[in-house]
Amino acid sequence: MRALVGVVRAGAVAATLGAAVAVANRLTLPRLAPGAVVDEPVTVIVPARNEARRLPPLVADLRAQRGLRRLRVVIFDDDSVDGTTEAARLAAGDDPRVTVIRSTAPPPPGWTGKAAACARAYAATDPSGVVAFVDADVRLAPGAVAAAVTVLRDRRAHLLTPWPFQQAGSAAERLVQPLLFWSWFATLPIAVSHRSNRPSMAVSCGQFLVFDASAYAAVGGHVAVAASPTEDLDLARALRRSGRRTMVAAAGNLASCRMYEGAAPLRAGYTRWLWSAFGSPAGSAAVLVAAAVTYVLPPVAVVLGPGPARRWGVVGTAAAIVSRTVARATERGGPDRSDVAAGCTHPFAVCAFAALAIDSLRARRTGRLGWKDRPLP
C-alpha cells in the first residue's frame, strides 16, 4: 500500500510540475501578430505529393498574403499521380509570383521523399533573404508569413517554427493531435530553450518552417537530414550545433493544419516516425512508463485506489487537465469551452500514443515503414 501511494504521489508531483511549465510557457511563448510589412525577399516552398485536393486552398492563401513586397512561391510536385501539378497551376492562375515545378525522379537512395523534394525545390530556386517551407495541408491567414518573418528577424533567430493549430475532425484525431503541441509545451520551459543552443531543447514542426536562407544553406539544408524521419527537428538541432538560434512561436491565430483525416492516416503517419522519437527502444520504454505513471495512474487511483492514493490521484488528474487545457488554448490562440472536456480524455490520449509508439517500433523492426507509397530508409 505504501509503495502504491508513493508511485501515485510521484506521478501527481510530475503532473503538477508539467502544469506549472505549461502556465509559464503560456506567459512567455512568442505569438504571431498580423500587420507586419517585410521588404526583403521571401520564398515559400511547398513540397507536394498527391495533394491535388488539399493544395489549391493553400495556393489561394499564399496568393492572398499581405505585407510581403518580394514574395515568391514555389510548388514542387514530387511525382504525384493524382493531378497535383494541374491543380496547382489552376490555383496559381496567371500570378507571376507562383512557380510550379514537377519532378518524376524518385528520392535518391537513403533519402526520405520529403527531404528530397525540399532539397530539389531549394536547389531549383536558390532563395535569398528568407526561405519558408509549408506543407500542402496548412492553411494561412493573409498576414501569416509576414508575421512569421518579422518574429524571425526581431528575435534574431535563424529558424522560426510558427506552430499551426492542429485541427481535428475524427475522434482519433481529437484524441491524439493535441499531444503534438502539449508534449513539449508541458515539459520544456520555452524561455530557457530560447536562450540555449542545446540541440536537445530544440522544438520544430515541419508543417511551417521559416529560415534565414543563408543559415539554412550553411548547415546543408535538407541535404544534411536526408534520411531523417524527423527532418524538421534534426534541422533545428543542426542549426543549434552550429551556434545558431532556433525558436518556436504560437501561430494558431494565423495558421492551422489538419494533418490527418481519420484514424487510418493518423496511424500511418505516426508509425513512420515515432520509432525514432526517444532515441532507442529502451528510451521509448522509459518515456512510456513515465507517461503512464504521470498521466494514467493518477486517474486510475481516483477510481480504484485507497484513500491516500485517491487524494494524490485527484491532484495528478487535475494537474493533467490544467496542462492540457492551457496548452490547447495557447495552440489555438484562445480558449474554447471544449478544452476542459477534452482535457479529461488525457489518460486515453496517452494510452493511444503509447500504442502508436509500440506499433512504430514493431514496423521499424519488421521493415514495414513507409509513407505515401514509398518505403522509408
C-alpha positions in Angstrom: 0.0 0.0 0.0 2.8 2.4 0.9 4.6 1.7 -2.3 1.4 2.3 -4.3 0.8 5.7 -2.6 4.4 6.6 -3.3 4.1 5.9 -7.0 0.8 7.8 -7.3 2.3 10.7 -5.4 5.4 10.7 -7.7 3.1 10.8 -10.7 1.0 13.6 -9.2 4.0 15.7 -8.5 5.3 15.2 -12.0 1.9 16.2 -13.5 1.9 19.3 -11.3 5.3 20.3 -12.5 4.0 19.8 -16.1 1.1 22.1 -15.3 3.5 24.7 -13.9 5.6 24.6 -17.0 2.6 24.9 -19.2 1.4 28.0 -17.3 4.8 29.6 -17.5 5.0 28.9 -21.3 1.6 30.4 -21.7 3.1 33.6 -20.5 6.4 33.5 -22.3 5.8 31.8 -25.7 6.0 34.3 -28.6 2.9 34.7 -30.7 2.5 35.9 -34.3 0.8 39.2 -34.7 -0.7 40.3 -38.1 0.0 43.6 -39.7 3.8 43.3 -40.4 5.4 44.6 -43.6 8.5 42.8 -44.9 10.8 44.3 -47.6 13.3 41.5 -48.1 12.9 38.6 -50.5 10.7 35.8 -49.1 10.5 32.4 -50.9 7.8 29.9 -49.8 8.4 26.3 -50.9 5.5 23.8 -50.8 6.6 20.2 -51.3 3.5 18.2 -52.5 2.9 14.6 -53.3 -0.6 13.5 -54.3 -2.1 16.7 -52.9 -4.5 17.7 -55.7 -7.4 18.1 -53.3 -5.7 19.9 -50.4 -3.1 22.1 -52.3 -5.4 24.6 -54.0 -6.7 26.3 -50.8 -3.1 26.8 -49.7 -2.1 28.3 -53.0 -5.0 30.7 -52.7 -3.8 31.5 -49.1 -0.3 32.2 -50.4 -1.5 34.4 -53.2 -3.6 36.4 -50.6 -0.6 37.0 -48.3 -0.2 40.7 -47.3 2.9 42.6 -46.1 5.3 40.8 -48.4 6.7 43.1 -51.1 9.0 40.5 -52.6 7.2 37.2 -52.4 8.0 34.1 -54.5 6.0 30.8 -54.2 7.4 27.5 -55.4 5.1 24.5 -55.6 7.2 21.3 -56.0 5.2 18.3 -57.3 7.0 15.3 -56.1 6.0 12.7 -58.8 2.3 12.8 -58.0 -0.2 10.6 -59.8 -3.4 12.5 -58.9 -3.0 15.7 -61.0 -1.3 17.8 -58.3 0.6 19.8 -60.9 -2.6 20.7 -62.9 -4.4 21.6 -59.7 -1.5 23.8 -58.6 -1.4 25.6 -61.9 -5.1 26.2 -62.0 -5.0 27.6 -58.5 -2.0 29.8 -59.3 -3.7 31.3 -62.4 -1.6 34.0 -64.0 0.1 35.0 -60.8 3.8 35.7 -61.7 4.9 35.1 -58.1 3.9 31.4 -58.3 6.1 28.8 -60.0 5.0 25.1 -60.3 7.8 22.5 -60.8 7.1 18.9 -61.5 9.6 16.1 -60.8 9.3 12.5 -61.7 12.6 11.5 -60.1 12.4 9.1 -57.1 14.3 10.1 -53.9 17.9 9.2 -54.0 18.9 6.0 -52.1 18.8 6.7 -48.4 16.6 9.8 -48.7 13.1 10.3 -47.4 10.7 11.7 -50.0 10.1 15.0 -48.3 13.7 15.8 -47.7 14.5 15.1 -51.3 11.6 17.2 -52.5 12.6 20.2 -50.3 16.2 19.9 -51.3 15.4 19.8 -55.0 13.0 22.7 -54.8 15.5 24.8 -52.9 18.3 23.9 -55.5 16.0 24.9 -58.3 15.2 28.3 -56.9 18.3 29.3 -54.8 16.4 31.7 -52.5 17.9 34.7 -50.7 16.7 36.5 -47.7 14.1 34.2 -46.1 13.0 30.7 -47.2 9.9 29.1 -45.7 8.7 25.5 -46.1 4.9 25.0 -45.8 3.1 21.7 -46.1 0.2 21.4 -48.5 -2.3 20.7 -45.7 -1.6 24.0 -43.9 -4.0 27.0 -44.1 -2.7 30.5 -43.7 -4.4 33.8 -42.8 -3.4 36.7 -45.1 -0.7 38.1 -42.7 0.8 34.8 -41.5 4.0 34.7 -43.5 4.9 38.3 -42.9 4.2 38.0 -39.2 6.5 34.9 -39.0 9.3 36.6 -40.9 9.0 39.6 -38.5 9.4 37.4 -35.4 12.3 35.7 -37.0 14.1 39.0 -37.7 13.1 40.8 -34.5 14.3 37.9 -32.3 17.5 37.5 -34.4 16.7 33.8 -35.0 17.9 31.6 -37.8 14.9 29.3 -37.7 11.4 30.1 -36.5 8.7 27.4 -36.2 5.3 29.1 -36.2 3.3 26.3 -34.7 -0.1 25.9 -36.5 -3.2 25.0 -34.7 -3.8 21.2 -35.1 -7.3 20.8 -36.4 -9.0 17.5 -35.6 -12.1 16.0 -37.3 -12.4 12.4 -36.3 -12.4 11.0 -32.7 -8.9 9.6 -33.2 -7.6 13.0 -34.3 -9.3 14.8 -31.4 -7.7 12.3 -29.0 -4.1 12.3 -30.4 -3.4 15.5 -32.3 -3.4 17.9 -29.3 -0.5 15.8 -27.9 1.9 17.2 -30.6 1.8 20.7 -29.0 1.2 19.6 -25.4 4.2 17.1 -25.4 6.8 19.9 -25.4 4.6 22.7 -24.0 4.2 20.9 -20.7 7.8 19.6 -20.4 10.1 22.2 -21.8 10.4 25.7 -20.3 10.4 27.6 -23.6 12.1 30.8 -22.1 15.1 28.6 -21.2 15.1 26.8 -24.6 15.1 30.1 -26.5 18.2 31.3 -24.5 20.0 28.0 -25.2 21.7 26.3 -28.2 21.4 22.8 -26.7 20.1 20.6 -29.5 18.1 18.5 -27.0 16.0 21.6 -26.2 15.0 22.3 -29.8 11.4 22.4 -30.9 10.3 22.2 -34.6 7.3 21.3 -36.7 7.8 20.7 -40.4 4.3 22.0 -41.3 5.6 25.6 -41.3 9.3 26.4 -41.0 10.8 29.9 -41.6 14.6 30.0 -42.1 17.2 32.7 -42.7 18.2 31.4 -46.1 22.0 31.8 -45.5 21.8 29.8 -42.3 19.8 27.1 -43.9 22.4 26.8 -46.7 25.3 26.9 -44.2 24.2 23.8 -42.3 23.5 21.9 -45.6 19.7 22.3 -45.6 17.7 19.2 -46.2 20.7 17.5 -47.7 22.1 17.3 -44.1 19.0 15.4 -42.9 18.3 13.3 -46.0 17.5 10.1 -44.1 15.9 11.5 -41.1 12.3 10.6 -40.3 12.1 13.9 -38.3 13.9 16.2 -40.7 12.3 19.3 -39.1 13.7 18.6 -35.7 17.1 17.5 -37.0 17.4 20.7 -39.0 16.8 22.7 -35.8 19.3 20.6 -34.0 21.9 21.1 -36.8 21.4 24.9 -36.6 21.9 24.8 -32.8 25.0 22.7 -33.1 26.4 25.4 -35.4 25.8 28.1 -32.8 22.6 29.5 -34.5 19.4 30.3 -32.8 16.1 28.4 -33.3 12.7 29.4 -31.8 9.1 28.4 -31.8 6.0 30.7 -31.7 2.3 30.1 -31.3 0.7 30.7 -34.7 -2.8 29.3 -34.2 -4.4 32.6 -34.8 -2.9 32.8 -38.3 -2.1 29.2 -39.3 -3.8 25.8 -39.0 -3.3 22.3 -40.2 -5.4 19.2 -40.4 -2.5 16.8 -40.6 -4.5 13.5 -41.0 -8.1 12.8 -41.9 -9.3 9.8 -39.9 -7.8 7.1 -37.8 -6.0 5.1 -40.5 -4.0 8.0 -42.0 -3.2 9.1 -38.4 -1.9 5.7 -37.5 0.2 5.5 -40.7 1.6 9.0 -40.1 2.7 8.4 -36.6 4.0 4.9 -37.3 6.5 6.3 -39.8 8.5 8.3 -37.2 7.6 7.6 -33.6 10.2 4.8 -33.5 12.9 7.5 -33.6 11.3 9.9 -31.1 13.1 8.8 -28.0 16.5 7.6 -29.3 16.1 3.8 -28.9 13.6 1.1 -27.9 14.8 1.4 -24.3 14.3 5.1 -24.4 10.8 4.7 -25.7 10.0 2.2 -23.0 11.3 4.6 -20.3 9.3 7.5 -21.6 6.1 5.5 -22.0 6.4 4.1 -18.4 7.0 7.6 -17.1 4.0 8.9 -19.0 1.8 6.1 -17.6 2.9 6.9 -14.1 2.3 10.6 -14.5 -0.9 10.7 -16.6 -2.6 7.3 -16.4 -2.0 6.0 -12.9 -3.4 9.1 -11.0 -6.9 8.9 -12.6 -6.9 5.1 -12.1 -6.1 5.8 -8.4 -9.1 8.2 -8.2 -11.4 5.4 -9.3 -9.9 2.4 -7.7 -7.2 3.5 -5.2 -7.4 3.6 -1.4 -7.8 6.9 0.5 -4.3 8.4 0.3 -3.7 7.2 -3.2 -7.1 8.6 -4.3 -6.2 12.0 -2.9 -2.9 12.1 -4.8 -4.7 10.8 -7.8 -7.1 13.8 -7.7 -4.1 16.2 -7.6 -2.4 14.5 -10.5 -5.6 14.3 -12.6 -6.4 17.9 -12.0 -2.9 19.0 -12.9 -3.0 17.0 -16.2 -6.3 18.6 -17.1 -4.8 22.1 -16.4 -1.7 21.4 -18.6 -3.8 20.0 -21.5 -6.3 22.9 -21.3 -3.7 25.6 -21.2 -1.8 24.0 -24.0 -4.8 23.7 -26.3 -5.9 27.2 -25.7 -2.4 28.6 -26.3 -2.1 26.5 -29.5 -5.4 27.7 -30.8 -4.9 31.4 -29.9 -7.7 31.5 -27.3 -9.8 29.3 -25.0 -12.7 27.2 -26.1 -15.4 25.6 -23.9 -14.5 22.2 -25.3 -10.9 22.3 -23.9 -11.7 21.2 -20.4 -13.8 18.2 -21.5 -11.1 17.2 -24.0 -8.5 17.5 -21.2 -10.5 14.9 -19.3 -9.6 12.4 -22.0 -5.9 12.9 -21.5 -5.3 9.4 -19.9 -6.8 7.8 -23.0 -4.8 10.0 -25.3 -1.6 8.9 -23.5 -2.6 5.3 -23.9 -3.3 5.8 -27.6 0.1 7.5 -28.0 1.8 4.5 -26.3 0.0 2.1 -28.7 1.2 4.2 -31.7 4.8 4.2 -30.4 4.8 0.4 -30.0 3.3 0.0 -33.4 6.0 2.2 -34.9 8.8 0.2 -33.1 7.3 -3.0 -34.5 7.1 -1.6 -38.0 10.7 -0.5 -37.8 11.9 -3.9 -36.6 10.0 -5.7 -39.4 10.9 -3.3 -42.2 7.3 -2.2 -42.7 7.9 1.6 -42.6 6.6 3.6 -45.5 4.8 6.8 -46.4 2.9 7.8 -49.5 3.5 4.6 -51.3 7.3 4.8 -50.7 9.5 2.7 -48.4 11.3 4.7 -45.8 15.1 4.4 -45.3 
